[in-house]
Amino acid sequence: MALDNKIKYIEELVEKYYEGQTSMKEEETLRDFFTNEDVPTHLMYEKAQFTYYNEESKLTNDIEFEDLNIENQPKKRSKIFRFINYAAAAALLISAGWFSNMKYQEHLKEQRELKIAYAETQKAMELLASNFNIGLEHADALKEMNKTQKLIIDKNY
């Protein structure tokens, strides 16, 4: 019964491990279990993983790294390189301003064209309205003529 409880505990620790919620002590327990004991068949995949992690950590611990102090070395930049950086930044700002100005000029031109089109449309509507009113006067005369014609036709039949 103690073995079943231990396996259940290990299964819970594996789930916590994959969720990133294990402590260092719990991870050590997992490493010890998977490297030192007989593992049930349903946990063999995890055994392969933890064995691999254990061997890799031993390899990296055995390697001695030289202290290169790359971070402490001053960066050497020539004056030409700095000048090129500033020139590129200035060129970028100038081109952005020029592009923005071009878009603004296009916008102003479009606004002028819209105002002209609006004024022309207004003139056309006024002309149409004045001609429409003239047509209504003639329509009233036709209306009277139709009434009279209808009376004549009704009396003859």
N, CA, C and O of each residue as an XYZ file, in Angstrom:
628
protein
N       0.821     -1.196      0.000
C       0.000      0.000      0.000
C       0.863      1.257      0.000
O       0.476      2.277     -0.571
N       2.018      1.188      0.632
C       2.915      2.333      0.697
C       3.465      2.655     -0.683
O       3.700      3.821     -1.000
N       3.672      1.629     -1.510
C       4.182      1.837     -2.859
C       3.149      2.563     -3.716
O       3.497      3.442     -4.504
N       1.872      2.191     -3.561
C       0.810      2.872     -4.321
C       0.724      4.342     -3.937
O       0.541      5.194     -4.806
N       0.852      4.655     -2.651
C       0.825      6.047     -2.200
C       2.012      6.821     -2.747
O       1.888      7.987     -3.123
N       3.167      6.160     -2.787
C       4.368      6.830     -3.304
C       4.208      7.124     -4.801
O       4.588      8.197     -5.270
N       3.651      6.178     -5.537
C       3.449      6.386     -6.985
C       2.442      7.503     -7.220
O       2.632      8.343     -8.099
N       1.370      7.512     -6.432
C       0.381      8.599     -6.562
C       1.028      9.953     -6.261
O       0.780     10.942     -6.951
N       1.856      9.976     -5.221
C       2.559     11.214     -4.872
C       3.478     11.655     -6.020
O       3.540     12.841     -6.345
N       4.182     10.709     -6.626
C       5.076     11.028     -7.749
C       4.262     11.525     -8.939
O       4.669     12.471     -9.613
N       3.122     10.900     -9.203
C       2.258     11.346    -10.309
C       1.784     12.778    -10.079
O       1.756     13.582    -11.011
N       1.412     13.099     -8.835
C       0.995     14.467     -8.510
C       2.160     15.448     -8.703
O       1.978     16.549     -9.224
N       3.358     15.031     -8.275
C       4.528     15.888     -8.449
C       4.846     16.115     -9.929
O       5.256     17.211    -10.313
N       4.660     15.086    -10.761
C       4.902     15.227    -12.199
C       3.934     16.251    -12.788
O       4.331     17.101    -13.586
N       2.662     16.167    -12.390
C       1.683     17.158    -12.869
C       2.073     18.569    -12.430
O       2.037     19.508    -13.225
N       2.447     18.709    -11.157
C       2.885     20.022    -10.664
C       4.121     20.504    -11.423
O       4.258     21.692    -11.717
N       5.027     19.555    -11.738
C       6.257     19.900    -12.459
C       5.931     20.478    -13.837
O       6.497     21.495    -14.238
N       5.021     19.832    -14.556
C       4.651     20.312    -15.897
C       3.874     21.628    -15.843
O       3.843     22.369    -16.826
N       3.258     21.916    -14.720
C       2.569     23.193    -14.557
C       3.511     24.275    -14.030
O       3.132     25.443    -13.938
N       4.733     23.884    -13.687
C       5.724     24.843    -13.204
C       5.498     25.258    -11.771
O       5.825     26.386    -11.401
N       4.943     24.375    -10.947
C       4.604     24.736     -9.577
C       5.380     23.923     -8.534
O       5.010     23.916     -7.360
N       6.435     23.250     -8.943
C       7.199     22.445     -7.982
C       8.315     23.274     -7.357
O       8.824     24.224     -7.952
N       8.672     22.888     -6.159
C       9.812     23.529     -5.492
C      11.078     22.774     -5.864
O      11.008     21.720     -6.496
N      12.213     23.292     -5.484
C      13.491     22.637     -5.768
C      13.554     21.269     -5.081
O      14.066     20.306     -5.653
N      13.030     21.187     -3.849
C      13.053     19.928     -3.102
C      12.185     18.880     -3.809
O      12.565     17.712     -3.899
N      11.021     19.302     -4.307
C      10.144     18.368     -5.013
C      10.779     17.897     -6.326
O      10.644     16.730     -6.694
N      11.465     18.790     -7.025
C      12.149     18.392     -8.257
C      13.276     17.415     -7.954
O      13.518     16.487     -8.726
N      13.959     17.615     -6.848
C      15.008     16.677     -6.429
C      14.405     15.304     -6.121
O      14.989     14.274     -6.458
N      13.235     15.298     -5.481
C      12.538     14.035     -5.200
C      12.208     13.310     -6.500
O      12.372     12.094     -6.598
N      11.746     14.054     -7.491
C      11.434     13.454     -8.797
C      12.689     12.881     -9.451
O      12.670     11.754     -9.946
N      13.765     13.640     -9.455
C      15.018     13.152    -10.050
C      15.501     11.875     -9.361
O      15.919     10.922    -10.020
N      15.439     11.867     -8.029
C      15.880     10.681     -7.278
C      15.007      9.472     -7.613
O      15.510      8.368     -7.819
N      13.698      9.695     -7.663
C      12.782      8.586     -7.942
C      13.042      7.996     -9.328
O      13.129      6.779     -9.484
N      13.165      8.872    -10.336
C      13.294      8.374    -11.702
C      14.696      7.848    -12.032
O      14.857      7.130    -13.019
N      15.701      8.183    -11.243
C      17.046      7.689    -11.542
C      17.465      6.525    -10.645
O      18.361      5.766    -11.013
N      16.845      6.370     -9.492
C      17.319      5.363     -8.544
C      16.380      4.182     -8.357
O      16.812      3.155     -7.835
N      15.139      4.275     -8.751
C      14.177      3.231     -8.419
C      13.592      2.598     -9.673
O      13.732      3.099    -10.789
N      12.922      1.458     -9.430
C      12.168      0.823    -10.511
C      10.911      1.648    -10.747
O      10.146      1.928     -9.824
N      10.717      2.029    -12.003
C       9.613      2.931    -12.344
C       8.512      2.124    -13.017
O       8.798      1.276    -13.862
N       7.242      2.378    -12.651
C       6.133      1.687    -13.314
C       6.117      2.019    -14.812
O       6.633      3.054    -15.235
N       5.529      1.142    -15.590
C       5.570      1.290    -17.055
C       4.874      2.568    -17.529
O       5.305      3.166    -18.515
N       3.820      2.993    -16.859
C       3.110      4.192    -17.315
C       3.906      5.480    -17.037
O       3.514      6.549    -17.504
N       4.993      5.398    -16.302
C       5.841      6.563    -16.026
C       7.209      6.471    -16.712
O       8.115      7.241    -16.395
N       7.356      5.541    -17.641
C       8.650      5.353    -18.304
C       9.053      6.582    -19.129
O      10.238      6.907    -19.206
N       8.089      7.263    -19.741
C       8.413      8.464    -20.521
C       9.045      9.521    -19.615
O      10.044     10.145    -19.972
N       8.448      9.710    -18.439
C       8.996     10.683    -17.503
C      10.382     10.252    -17.013
O      11.247     11.097    -16.782
N      10.601      8.915    -16.850
C      11.916      8.437    -16.433
C      12.969      8.833    -17.467
O      14.055      9.294    -17.115
N      12.634      8.649    -18.747
C      13.587      9.009    -19.804
C      13.896     10.501    -19.750
O      15.046     10.909    -19.908
N      12.870     11.309    -19.528
C      13.087     12.758    -19.458
C      13.974     13.137    -18.287
O      14.959     13.856    -18.453
N      13.629     12.660    -17.114
C      14.382     13.057    -15.923
C      15.799     12.501    -15.941
O      16.713     13.136    -15.417
N      15.997     11.334    -16.530
C      17.354     10.802    -16.674
C      18.163     11.704    -17.589
O      19.323     12.015    -17.316
N      17.530     12.119    -18.681
C      18.200     13.031    -19.615
C      18.555     14.348    -18.921
O      19.676     14.839    -19.050
N      17.589     14.920    -18.182
C      17.856     16.184    -17.486
C      19.015     16.020    -16.490
O      19.865     16.902    -16.361
N      19.033     14.887    -15.794
C      20.069     14.646    -14.794
C      21.438     14.542    -15.463
O      22.407     15.119    -14.968
N      21.535     13.814    -16.582
C      22.815     13.679    -17.284
C      23.273     15.016    -17.856
O      24.459     15.337    -17.798
N      22.367     15.780    -18.395
C      22.724     17.093    -18.954
C      23.221     18.038    -17.867
O      24.165     18.798    -18.086
N      22.592     17.994    -16.704
C      23.051     18.884    -15.631
C      24.440     18.490    -15.156
O      25.223     19.357    -14.767
N      24.765     17.190    -15.179
C      26.115     16.760    -14.807
C      27.133     17.244    -15.834
O      28.233     17.660    -15.470
N      26.771     17.192    -17.126
C      27.687     17.632    -18.173
C      27.985     19.124    -18.062
O      29.137     19.543    -18.174
N      26.956     19.914    -17.844
C      27.192     21.358    -17.770
C      27.940     21.733    -16.505
O      28.647     22.740    -16.479
N      27.793     20.937    -15.459
C      28.533     21.230    -14.231
C      30.006     20.857    -14.366
O      30.857     21.442    -13.696
N      30.313     19.881    -15.234
C      31.699     19.458    -15.418
C      32.502     20.426    -16.273
O      33.728     20.473    -16.167
N      31.840     21.184    -17.103
C      32.545     22.098    -18.007
C      32.970     23.340    -17.230
O      32.180     23.920    -16.486
N      34.203     23.733    -17.409
C      34.680     24.961    -16.775
C      34.655     26.070    -17.817
O      35.251     25.963    -18.889
N      33.963     27.110    -17.478
C      33.845     28.245    -18.393
C      34.912     29.280    -18.058
O      35.220     29.535    -16.894
N      35.457     29.857    -19.100
C      36.428     30.929    -18.902
C      35.682     32.219    -18.609
O      34.600     32.460    -19.146
N      36.256     33.029    -17.772
C      35.661     34.320    -17.460
C      36.096     35.307    -18.528
O      37.224     35.801    -18.514
N      35.200     35.585    -19.444
C      35.566     36.454    -20.563
C      35.332     37.938    -20.270
O      35.926     38.797    -20.921
N      34.496     38.235    -19.321
C      34.166     39.621    -18.986
C      33.778     40.441    -20.216
O      34.251     41.562    -20.407
N      32.931     39.875    -21.026
C      32.488     40.583    -22.230
C      31.685     41.826    -21.847
O      31.761     42.859    -22.510
N      30.924     41.707    -20.779
C      30.085     42.831    -20.370
C      30.923     44.014    -19.889
O      30.497     45.162    -20.022
N      32.089     43.757    -19.340
C      32.910     44.816    -18.780
C      33.804     45.496    -19.804
O      34.380     46.545    -19.516
N      33.929     44.924    -20.988
C      34.783     45.533    -22.000
C      34.061     46.722    -22.624
O      32.885     46.629    -22.976
N      34.772     47.837    -22.756
C      34.123     49.005    -23.349
C      33.862     48.777    -24.838
O      34.642     48.125    -25.532
N      32.757     49.328    -25.300
C      32.426     49.216    -26.717
C      33.176     50.291    -27.483
O      33.194     51.460    -27.099
N      33.791     49.868    -28.571
C      34.557     50.804    -29.380
C      33.728     51.171    -30.601
O      33.358     50.315    -31.405
N      33.452     52.432    -30.718
C      32.723     52.923    -31.880
C      33.500     54.089    -32.459
O      33.978     54.973    -31.748
N      33.603     54.056    -33.725
C      34.330     55.149    -34.358
C      33.400     56.343    -34.549
O      32.178     56.220    -34.468
N      33.998     57.483    -34.800
C      33.219     58.698    -35.019
C      32.390     58.592    -36.289
O      31.296     59.150    -36.370
N      32.905     57.882    -37.274
C      32.164     57.719    -38.532
C      30.892     56.911    -38.287
O      29.836     57.235    -38.832
N      30.987     55.873    -37.481
C      29.825     55.051    -37.179
C      28.750     55.880    -36.470
O      27.568     55.771    -36.799
N      29.151     56.703    -35.503
C      28.189     57.582    -34.821
C      27.577     58.574    -35.797
O      26.374     58.832    -35.759
N      28.419     59.137    -36.684
C      27.915     60.083    -37.672
C      26.876     59.417    -38.581
O      25.849     60.014    -38.902
N      27.153     58.183    -38.988
C      26.206     57.456    -39.837
C      24.891     57.218    -39.098
O      23.820     57.322    -39.696
N      24.961     56.904    -37.819
C      23.737     56.722    -37.030
C      22.920     58.010    -36.984
O      21.709     57.993    -37.204
N      23.588     59.120    -36.697
C      22.871     60.397    -36.629
C      22.316     60.794    -37.997
O      21.202     61.310    -38.092
N      23.087     60.554    -39.046
C      22.625     60.887    -40.395
C      21.407     60.046    -40.770
O      20.469     60.549    -41.389
N      21.419     58.792    -40.405
C      20.272     57.925    -40.701
C      19.034     58.393    -39.940
O      17.934     58.406    -40.493
N      19.205     58.773    -38.689
C      18.073     59.260    -37.900
C      17.527     60.558    -38.492
O      16.313     60.741    -38.583
N      18.423     61.453    -38.893
C      17.988     62.714    -39.495
C      17.269     62.457    -40.815
O      16.239     63.073    -41.089
N      17.802     61.557    -41.631
C      17.160     61.239    -42.905
C      15.778     60.654    -42.678
O      14.845     60.958    -43.421
N      15.639     59.831    -41.675
C      14.346     59.252    -41.351
C      13.351     60.334    -40.939
O      12.207     60.335    -41.396
N      13.779     61.246    -40.085
C      12.893     62.324    -39.640
C      12.511     63.245    -40.797
O      11.354     63.648    -40.913
N      13.469     63.577    -41.643
C      13.186     64.463    -42.783
C      12.216     63.788    -43.751
O      11.274     64.422    -44.227
N      12.438     62.515    -44.043
C      11.538     61.830    -44.975
C      10.148     61.677    -44.385
O       9.159     61.761    -45.113
N      10.051     61.454    -43.078
C       8.740     61.370    -42.439
C       8.024     62.718    -42.512
O       6.824     62.765    -42.779
N       8.743     63.801    -42.279
C       8.138     65.129    -42.386
C       7.717     65.450    -43.804
O       6.644     66.012    -44.022
N       8.550     65.101    -44.770
C       8.217     65.364    -46.176
C       6.983     64.566    -46.584
O       6.090     65.100    -47.242
N       6.926     63.301    -46.199
C       5.779     62.463    -46.529
C       4.512     63.007    -45.887
O       3.455     63.045    -46.517
N       4.622     63.425    -44.638
C       3.470     63.993    -43.931
C       2.990     65.265    -44.620
O       1.785     65.475    -44.765
N       3.929     66.120    -45.048
C       3.570     67.354    -45.739
C       2.878     67.051    -47.063
O       1.901     67.711    -47.417
N       3.377     66.056    -47.800
C       2.760     65.684    -49.077
C       1.326     65.209    -48.869
O       0.433     65.565    -49.639
N       1.108     64.421    -47.847
C      -0.245     63.938    -47.555
C      -1.155     65.103    -47.171
O      -2.324     65.125    -47.555
N      -0.635     66.068    -46.420
C      -1.431     67.223    -46.024
C      -1.796     68.061    -47.252
O      -2.929     68.529    -47.366
N      -0.842     68.255    -48.175
C      -1.119     69.012    -49.395
C      -2.177     68.304    -50.242
O      -3.057     68.954    -50.806
N      -2.095     66.987    -50.332
C      -3.115     66.232    -51.063
C      -4.477     66.406    -50.418
O      -5.489     66.538    -51.106
N      -4.497     66.405    -49.092
C      -5.753     66.594    -48.371
C      -6.345     67.973    -48.662
O      -7.548     68.095    -48.894
N      -5.505     69.011    -48.651
C      -5.995     70.361    -48.947
C      -6.531     70.450    -50.369
O      -7.572     71.066    -50.597
N      -5.838     69.847    -51.325
C      -6.272     69.855    -52.719
C      -7.629     69.157    -52.846
O      -8.517     69.632    -53.554
N      -7.772     68.060    -52.175
C      -9.034     67.322    -52.208
C     -10.169     68.154    -51.613
O     -11.288     68.151    -52.126
N      -9.867     68.869    -50.521
C     -10.887     69.728    -49.907
C     -11.314     70.833    -50.865
O     -12.504     71.131    -50.972
N     -10.348     71.452    -51.570
C     -10.688     72.488    -52.545
C     -11.570     71.925    -53.651
O     -12.561     72.544    -54.039
N     -11.209     70.753    -54.154
C     -12.003     70.130    -55.213
C     -13.406     69.805    -54.729
O     -14.370     69.946    -55.482
N     -13.528     69.374    -53.495
C     -14.851     69.078    -52.935
C     -15.695     70.340    -52.812
O     -16.898     70.301    -53.067
N     -15.083     71.460    -52.425
C     -15.824     72.722    -52.321
C     -16.313     73.181    -53.694
O     -17.440     73.656    -53.833
N     -15.445     73.033    -54.718
C     -15.833     73.416    -56.079
C     -16.979     72.529    -56.560
O     -17.948     73.021    -57.139
N     -16.869     71.233    -56.323
C     -17.921     70.307    -56.731
C     -19.231     70.620    -56.019
O     -20.301     70.535    -56.621
N     -19.153     70.982    -54.741
C     -20.355     71.335    -53.984
C     -21.014     72.587    -54.567
O     -22.234     72.637    -54.724
N     -20.199     73.594    -54.887
C     -20.742     74.830    -55.454
C     -21.398     74.550    -56.810
O     -22.475     75.076    -57.091
N     -20.765     73.730    -57.653
C     -21.338     73.401    -58.960
C     -22.640     72.619    -58.791
O     -23.597     72.841    -59.533
N     -22.679     71.733    -57.847
C     -23.895     70.961    -57.597
C     -25.012     71.878    -57.116
O     -26.170     71.717    -57.502
N     -24.659     72.834    -56.277
C     -25.647     73.781    -55.790
C     -26.242     74.583    -56.955
O     -27.457     74.774    -57.017
N     -25.387     75.054    -57.882
C     -25.862     75.802    -59.050
C     -26.790     74.942    -59.895
O     -27.837     75.405    -60.347
N     -26.400     73.681    -60.109
C     -27.227     72.787    -60.916
C     -28.576     72.544    -60.257
O     -29.590     72.468    -60.950
N     -28.612     72.421    -58.959
C     -29.878     72.205    -58.243
C     -30.766     73.437    -58.327
O     -31.981     73.317    -58.483
N     -30.170     74.619    -58.225
C     -30.950     75.848    -58.349
C     -31.566     75.953    -59.739
O     -32.735     76.316    -59.876
N     -30.777     75.634    -60.778
C     -31.287     75.666    -62.149
C     -32.415     74.655    -62.329
O     -33.428     74.959    -62.959
N     -32.244     73.465    -61.783
C     -33.268     72.431    -61.867
C     -34.538     72.871    -61.150
O     -35.643     72.663    -61.651
N     -34.381     73.477    -59.977
C     -35.552     73.928    -59.215
C     -36.304     75.018    -59.963
O     -37.534     75.012    -60.006
N     -35.566     75.954    -60.553
C     -36.269     77.029    -61.278
C     -36.986     76.458    -62.499
O     -38.106     76.875    -62.792
N     -36.378     75.523    -63.217
C     -37.041     74.911    -64.372
C     -38.191     74.012    -63.936
O     -39.188     73.890    -64.647
N     -38.062     73.400    -62.802
C     -39.119     72.544    -62.289
C     -40.360     73.375    -61.980
O     -41.480     72.952    -62.268
N     -40.164     74.566    -61.388
C     -41.291     75.437    -61.084
C     -41.999     75.877    -62.364
O     -43.227     75.958    -62.395
N     -41.233     76.160    -63.419
C     -41.841     76.535    -64.700
C     -42.671     75.368    -65.225
O     -43.774     75.564    -65.734
N     -42.155     74.190    -65.104
C     -42.871     73.005    -65.560
C     -44.139     72.782    -64.779
O     -45.114     72.277    -65.336
N     -44.169     73.140    -63.505
C     -45.376     72.979    -62.694
C     -46.482     73.916    -63.170
O     -47.655     73.542    -63.169
N     -46.118     75.121    -63.573
C     -47.124     76.064    -64.076
C     -47.792     75.499    -65.328
O     -49.012     75.572    -65.479
N     -46.982     74.937    -66.221
C     -47.535     74.326    -67.428
C     -48.326     73.068    -67.088
O     -49.297     72.743    -67.770
N     -47.921     72.367    -66.050
C     -48.642     71.174    -65.647
C     -50.022     71.536    -65.139
O     -50.973     70.784    -65.353
N     -50.155     72.686    -64.460
C     -51.477     73.133    -63.995
C     -52.400     73.408    -65.182
O     -53.586     73.081    -65.149
N     -51.839     74.013    -66.231
C     -52.655     74.279    -67.425
C     -53.073     72.971    -68.080
O     -54.209     72.855    -68.541
N     -52.193     71.991    -68.131
C     -52.536     70.689    -68.705
C     -53.579     69.978    -67.858
O     -54.430     69.258    -68.380
N     -53.509     70.181    -66.574
C     -54.459     69.561    -65.669
C     -55.861     70.092    -65.956
O     -56.825     69.328    -66.011
N     -55.963     71.396    -66.136
C     -57.257     72.024    -66.452
C     -57.766     71.516    -67.791
O     -58.955     71.232    -67.935
N     -56.886     71.400    -68.759
C     -57.275     70.938    -70.086
C     -57.768     69.485    -70.023
O     -58.722     69.124    -70.710
N     -57.118     68.658    -69.200
C     -57.555     67.275    -69.038
C     -58.931     67.190    -68.389
O     -59.746     66.346    -68.762
N     -59.186     68.052    -67.428
C     -60.496     68.063    -66.772
C     -61.586     68.404    -67.781
O     -62.636     67.763    -67.836
N     -61.308     69.424    -68.569
C     -62.289     69.867    -69.565
C     -62.512     68.766    -70.589
O     -63.656     68.488    -70.949
N     -61.464     68.144    -71.058
C     -61.581     67.074    -72.058
C     -62.388     65.916    -71.490
O     -63.204     65.321    -72.194
N     -62.166     65.597    -70.235
C     -62.901     64.513    -69.597
C     -64.383     64.832    -69.508
O     -65.219     63.954    -69.722
N     -64.721     66.083    -69.193
C     -66.138     66.493    -69.122
C     -66.796     66.346    -70.489
O     -67.929     65.877    -70.599
N     -66.081     66.750    -71.515
C     -66.643     66.665    -72.875
C     -66.861     65.214    -73.267
O     -67.891     64.873    -73.850
N     -65.913     64.371    -72.957
C     -66.014     62.946    -73.318
C     -67.141     62.303    -72.526
O     -67.874     61.470    -73.058
N     -67.288     62.682    -71.255
C     -68.349     62.093    -70.431
C     -69.741     62.506    -70.938
O     -70.668     61.699    -70.869
N     -69.914     63.727    -71.440
C     -71.218     64.205    -71.911
C     -71.569     63.571    -73.260
O     -72.753     63.368    -73.532
N     -70.623     63.260    -74.089
C     -70.897     62.657    -75.395
C     -71.262     61.179    -75.274
O     -71.904     60.650    -76.181
N     -70.907     60.531    -74.264
C     -71.232     59.116    -74.121
C     -72.413     58.979    -73.262
O     -72.864     57.862    -73.005
